[in-house]
Amino acid sequence: TLPCLPGARPCIPKDFGHGSLVCACSATYCDTLDPLVLPAPGSYVKYESSKAGKRLERSEGRFQSRLQSPGLLLTVNISALYQLVKGFGGSLSDAAAMNILKLSRPAQDNLLRSYFSESGIEYNLVRVPMACSDFSVRPYSYDDVPDDYELKHFRLVDEDLKMKV
């Protein structure tokens, strides 16, 4: 396992054509972000990515009590709470798991660290599809026996045991 270094490590861009750049991550190197620091009251932090080369570029600003210039106006009412955000994450499909498992162990560690660690994007949730999805290599279910309402024939498949559980 590679040590998790403090501070940001720059993106090594890889061009897939048509303006599609990604940050290359390997067994020996993966870009990282500075640790997340909450802004002071009355201020905000913005992260921006673009085709022009920005990759989660951090900038800070202060909320204004009055609009001082024409343009977009975003009103934040901090006294009204509409929902609780439990976290952020992504999906671990069969296709994603197959690709992760094809990487060397150090590259897997780097990839997972870039998603789940404080030096990455700090995912804390993962959605795992039940049975197959459109990102599976074959159709399958957990119980193909008709009228088996008690699920006596329920079984996990190899994809679940090797890639999801």
Secondary structure in CASP SS format (residue, H / E / C, confidence):
PFRMAT SS
TARGET T0000
AUTHOR 0000-0000-0000
METHOD secondary structure of the structure
MODEL  1
T C 1.00
L C 1.00
P C 1.00
C C 1.00
L C 1.00
P C 1.00
G C 1.00
A C 1.00
R E 1.00
P C 1.00
C C 1.00
I C 1.00
P E 1.00
K E 1.00
D E 1.00
F C 1.00
G C 1.00
H C 1.00
G C 1.00
S C 1.00
L E 1.00
V E 1.00
C E 1.00
A C 1.00
C C 1.00
S C 1.00
A C 1.00
T C 1.00
Y C 1.00
C C 1.00
D C 1.00
T E 1.00
L C 1.00
D C 1.00
P C 1.00
L C 1.00
V C 1.00
L C 1.00
P C 1.00
A C 1.00
P C 1.00
G C 1.00
S E 1.00
Y E 1.00
V E 1.00
K E 1.00
Y E 1.00
E E 1.00
S C 1.00
S C 1.00
K C 1.00
A C 1.00
G C 1.00
K C 1.00
R C 1.00
L C 1.00
E E 1.00
R E 1.00
S E 1.00
E E 1.00
G E 1.00
R E 1.00
F C 1.00
Q C 1.00
S C 1.00
R C 1.00
L C 1.00
Q C 1.00
S C 1.00
P C 1.00
G C 1.00
L C 1.00
L C 1.00
L C 1.00
T C 1.00
V C 1.00
N C 1.00
I C 1.00
S C 1.00
A C 1.00
L C 1.00
Y C 1.00
Q C 1.00
L C 1.00
V C 1.00
K C 1.00
G C 1.00
F C 1.00
G E 1.00
G E 1.00
S E 1.00
L C 1.00
S C 1.00
D H 1.00
A H 1.00
A H 1.00
A H 1.00
M H 1.00
N H 1.00
I H 1.00
L H 1.00
K C 1.00
L C 1.00
S C 1.00
R H 1.00
P H 1.00
A H 1.00
Q H 1.00
D H 1.00
N H 1.00
L H 1.00
L H 1.00
R H 1.00
S H 1.00
Y H 1.00
F H 1.00
S C 1.00
E C 1.00
S C 1.00
G C 1.00
I C 1.00
E C 1.00
Y C 1.00
N C 1.00
L E 1.00
V E 1.00
R E 1.00
V C 1.00
P C 1.00
M C 1.00
A C 1.00
C C 1.00
S C 1.00
D C 1.00
F C 1.00
S C 1.00
V C 1.00
R C 1.00
P C 1.00
Y C 1.00
S C 1.00
Y C 1.00
D C 1.00
D C 1.00
V C 1.00
P C 1.00
D C 1.00
D C 1.00
Y C 1.00
E C 1.00
L C 1.00
K C 1.00
H C 1.00
F C 1.00
R C 1.00
L C 1.00
V C 1.00
D H 1.00
E H 1.00
D H 1.00
L H 1.00
K H 1.00
M H 1.00
K C 1.00
V C 1.00
END
